Amino acid sequence: MYRIGIIGGGQLGKMMILDAKRLDTYFVILDPTPKCPADSIADEHIVAEFDDVRAFHALAEKVDVVTYEFEHINAEALQELEAEGHKVYPSSETLLHIQNKYHQKEWLKKHGLPVPDFKKVETPEDIRAAGEVFGYPMMLKTCTGGYDGKGNAPIDTEEDVESAFEALGAGRLPLMVEAFCPFEKEVSVLVCRSVNGDIKVFPVAENVHKDSILDETMVPADISDECTKKAMDIAREAVQVFDACGMLCIELFVTGDGRVLVNELAPRPHNSGHYTIEGCVTSQYENHIRGILGLPLGSTELLRPTVMKNIIGQYSVDKAEVKGLEEAYAIGEVKVHIYGKEKVSKGRKMGHITVTAPTVEEALSKARLAHSKISF
């Protein structure tokens, strides 16, 4: 029996467990929330904070390999585990290169992967100096901790510098500025690398965000064959450059003149890869587990055009209770995933809908119709 530890018990961890249970795998999760989504199906749950070094050690002692479902965790604690001989994938070195967005961009640039211009900043004066070089608009980002639009502040003109600086902590967190990329499409590519060196790249997904949160993913992406090849080549190179094992998600910008630039990376399964559960021969979650166990990776072939639409909280509710499942399921191709979070809050991902169909357009229409039936 394989024994796997997951740091994080959210929906990504839950979906890892759901796919891996076919192998009778034993799972121990570490998460501070007693009734987190993965709690209901994990074999053991260590309730502890993500910076609790002793809890990390307790987790590692119970399993054969440790992985994680999000990157904002204690990388130094992972280094300690590795020094003691525990297997951790992706490694602490991979995480340290990616966890800080400035270091991530530096590493990408060093290895010749295409990125927008960027600069580290500490003061409003530094931001204005960057504006003189990059021009406006541009994006101010925290180097650590940001997700779903948190940690980003657009700067449209020089007059926005002070408010953006204040919005991101007024220098209490490390900051960077990124030149605006005039993109036409936002896409992502999922790639998996096994500990034995095997690499599989998933189809290019086209993403639409609403309020900086992923709303819809459509596969295959509506981009040229040339841009598709560039995106997949970047993914294949990135997973090796970062020496990543398991899943890596590369978010990319595609410009009108055919350039493909890296926006951000995530060393784990990703929201934009939910479509792979129904849409591909092997899901990102199954390949992540195969990869960290050293098993041969599965085919990433797309079975049919596929659309994923997130179910996102619109307001706060103390007790989450889904409504409209019957109406959604009356649309035959619809698959609904509910994560099992106890409370609803605005902007919180509560579940998602996947539809496969003969065309992306048909899948998108049905996903939107099903989405309109479901509420919390």
Secondary structure, DSSP 8 states (H G I E B T S, - for coil): --EEEEE--SHHHHHHHHHHGGGT-EEEEE-S-TT-GGGGT-SEEE---TT-HHHHHHHHHH-SEEEESSS-S-HHHHHHHHHTT-EESS-HHHHHHHHSHHHHHHHHHHTT-----EEEE-SHHHHHHHHHHH-SSEEEEESSS--TTTTEEEE-SGGGHHHHHHHTTTTSS-EEEEE---EEEEEEEEEEE-TTS-EEE---EEEEEETTEEEEEEES-SS-HHHHHHHHHHHHHHHHHTT--EEEEEEEEEETTS-EEEEEEESS--GGGTTHHHHBSS-HHHHHHHHHHT-------B-S-EEEEEEE--S-BSS---B-HHHHHTSTTEEEEE---S-B-TT-EEEEEEEE-SSHHHHHHHHHHHHHH-B-
